[in-house]
Amino acid sequence: MTDLAEYCRQVEAYLTRKNEGHLIRIAGPVFEQVSGWAAQGVPLAVAFRGIDRYCERYYAKGPRRRPVRVEFCEADILELFDDWRRAVGVAPVADAPPDGEPPARRDSLPAHLDRAIARLTAMRSTSAKASAFIEGPVDKPAPGAFDRRLDEAVRELDRTRATAKQARGEVRAAILDRLAALDRELLAAARGEIEDRRCAALVAEAEAEIAPFAGRMTAEARARAIDAAFDRLLRDAIGLPVLSHDP
């Protein structure tokens, strides 16, 4: 059973950090709103990513004029929760609240590729990736095989980017199929090199995310859901972007 008060405290603390220390209390109607996310089974990590996504758009508009309020982030959080449920194959535990702000439009294929290339390039020089793969200081280099796979992926996406804007029909479908395959290949490479204790911690976190839904799932469905949740957590831990793209 989710501790609603603790859930709200963690969301409040995360938003405070995003607001550079400016505290926005989660109380009254906002407490009921955030409690509703917990009741539906929205994992805290998904809520945090929804807050991140709203803040990224907000900051991109120019200098910040006022602190971000958590209710502004609801559309992003619920959209990411829908994506999460589809990815892990679970249904909501309660009815969703009324729709909020319409979700942001998805990137065009060229823009999606640009973002993926930038994220993969950044991964090669970041310490976050190393900390997921190995024990010890985060500035220790990650295993070379995964770095080489990242390099190959960046080069392939660069070549794809040159033709993506004009791609139509079967050509575009082939690009989308290849992006989905490349996404699976990079995740498999990451899973093959992750450090054992870090892997165990992510498995435990994945099991905790699925726990609110587990009672209504078969053993096989639960195992698939945990596996999918693990992949998402690993992706987040090392900063690996989603390469697959909706048609």
Secondary structure, DSSP 8 states (H G I E B T S, - for coil): ---HHHHHHHHHHHHHHHTTT------THHHHHHHHHHHHT--HHHHHHHHHHHHHHHHHTSS--S---GGGGHHHHHHHHHHHHHHHT---SS------S-------HHHHHHHHHHHHHHHTT-HHHHHHHSSS-TTS---HHHHHHHHHHHHHHHHHHHHHTT--HHHHHHHHHHHHHHHHHHHHHHHHH--HHHHHHHHHHHHHHHHHHHTTS-HHHHHHHHHHHHHHHHHHHHT--------
